Structures are given as structure tokens and as C-alpha cells.
Amino acid sequence: MKLEPGDAAPDVTLPAADGTTVSLDTYRGKRVILYFYPAAMTPGCTKQACDFRDSLDSLTSAGFVVLGVSKDTPAKLAKFVEHDALTFPLLSDPGLEVHKAYGAHGEKTMYGKTTVGVIRSTFVIDADGKIEKALYNVKATGHVARLRRELGLD
């Protein structure tokens, strides 16, 4: 099931790389960019995370919070944070429950073959907890720039 603008954002309460637990409810009143990526420390996911890191000041000053979600363990996420100096929370969803709630896990086509896995996806959640944008099958490279344009930040 894919989410659409206007849908209520499914609840997110997951362990973070730093050992804390992060809940989407904590950010009520702010706009949240919640993005799902396949695996920490892989080339595309690193590029995407570093793009978010490099845009974080302007996103934060525009009122956004950025949260990344993968199926990686908190320990692996902590290595990713340290290795690439990431400055926003990375959340661990090894059971894929939150991925599935957002439609960010399922059938996808890669190199002409249908597989089941993480669908690189980004959601903008408004201050009231509703989906503002639901972007599925996004590209790792250039995605943050595209998102910034769509949000009117460039």
C-alpha cells in the first residue's frame, strides 16, 4: 500500500544510531522529511545521506527535521554516522514494520528483474502529522536537490 498526500503518517518509534529511541510524535508541530534507504555504507545510500547532511542547515532553518530509516542495526548505523559525519538521526527498522507501513518495502524492478526489497522512498510530513509528499523509487543521486526544488528551498 502506497501513501498519498493527505494520509495520516503512520507512527514511527524506532531505535536510533545513538542508542536513543526516536518517535515521530516528538516532532509534531514541525515538518519532517522521513526517508527510507536500502543499506548503510553502500555507495548510493552514502551519497544520499551526505546530500541530506550537506543540506541540513538550510532544511533546518526552513523548519524541517530529517530522519533516515533503514533495516540496519543501530550498531551499523552508528558506524555510518561516524564514518560520514552524519548530523541527523538514523533509525533502525530491522523487522521492516515501519518500511511496510509507509509502502517502502515490497516488489521493485532492478535491472529488469522483479525483486522484493527496500524501495528508496521519501516522505514529507506536515506539522499536523499528515503526508504532504510521498515519493517512491527515488534516485539516490540528485534526490535532495530535487526535493529542495519541490519544497521551494532553492
N, C-alpha and C positions, 0 to 999 in steps of 0.2 A: 504494500500500500504506500503510495506516494502522498506526501503532504502538499497542500495548496495554500496560497496566501489566504489569511483569514482563519485557518485552522488553529486550534489551541496547540501550543507547543507541548509535546509530551514531556513529562517530568524527567529530569536528569539529576541523579545523585550518584556520583562515582568517585572512586579514589583518584587522587592526583599524584603526579610525579613526586611532589614534595612530602607525601605522606598524609596530607590533609584529605578531607572529604569535601567535594565541591557540589553544591546544589544549584540548579538553575534559579530556584526561588530566591536565592540570595541576591540576585541581580534584578529583581522586579523593580521597575522604575527606570531601568537603563535598557538600551538596545544592545542585543547580544549577537555576535557573529559566532555561530557554532559550526565548526567544520569537522568532517569525518575524512580520515585518510587511511590508506591500507596498512602501512608499516613504518615505524620509526627507523630513521637512519638509512633509508633507501634513497636513491637519487631524486626521484620526483617529490617524495614526501619532504625531504630535506629542503629542496628548492621552495616548495610551497610554504613550509614553516618559516624559513628565513625571510621570504617575502612578507609574511604577516609580521614577523619581528621587526623588519625594516620599516614597515608602515604603521607600527603600533602607536607611536606618538601622535600621528595625525588622526588615527582611528579613535584613540582615547580622547583626544581634545574635541572630537566631533560627537562624543558621548557613547562610543561603542566599547564593549568588552569583547575580547576574543578568547574563545575556548576551543582547543583541539581535542578530538576524540579518536582513539584507535583501540584495537584489540590487544595491544602490547601491555605487558605487566608494568606496574608502577616503577619497578627497578630499571627496566629497559627505557622507560620514558625519562627517568632521572638522568640516565646516561646521555640521551638525546638532548635534553635541556642543557646539560653541562657541555657537551661536545660542540653544540651550535649556539650557545649563549642565548637560548630562547627565554623570552621575558613575559610569557603569558602561560596560564595553566594548561597542561596536557593531562587528559583524563583517560583512565583505563577502563575498558569495557570488554574484558576477555570472553564473557558469555554472549556478547553481541546483542543483549536485550535492548539497549538504547539504540544501537545501529538499526535494528529491525523496527523499532517504534517510529523511527524517522524515515524508514524506507531506504536506508543507506547500506543495506546488505541484501543481496539477492542475486538473481540472474543478471549477467552482464556479458557483453561481447568484447573479447580481446583478441586482436589479430585474427579476426574471422571465426573464432571459436566461442561458443557459449559456455560460460563457466558460472559458478556461484562464488561470490566473494563480496568484499567491501566495495561499495560504489562511492567513489570520491564525490562528496556532496557538501554543499554549504547552505546554511540557513541563516537568515536574518530574522531575529525575533524582536518584536517591538516591546515597548516598555510595559505593556499590559499582558505579555506572555503569549501573544498571537504570532503566527508565522507571517512575516512581511514578504520574504523572498524564500523560495525553495529551489535551489539549483542542483540538479543531478548530473552525473557524468561530466564534471568539470575537469578541465586540464590543469595539471599542476603548475605548468609554466604559464605565466601571464594572467592567472586567475585573480590574484589580488588586485592587479591593475584594472582588470575588467570590473571587479566588484566595486572598487573605488569610484570608477566612472558611473556605474549604475546607481550608486548611492549619492552621487553629486559631490564627491570629495576632490575631484581634480579640477 
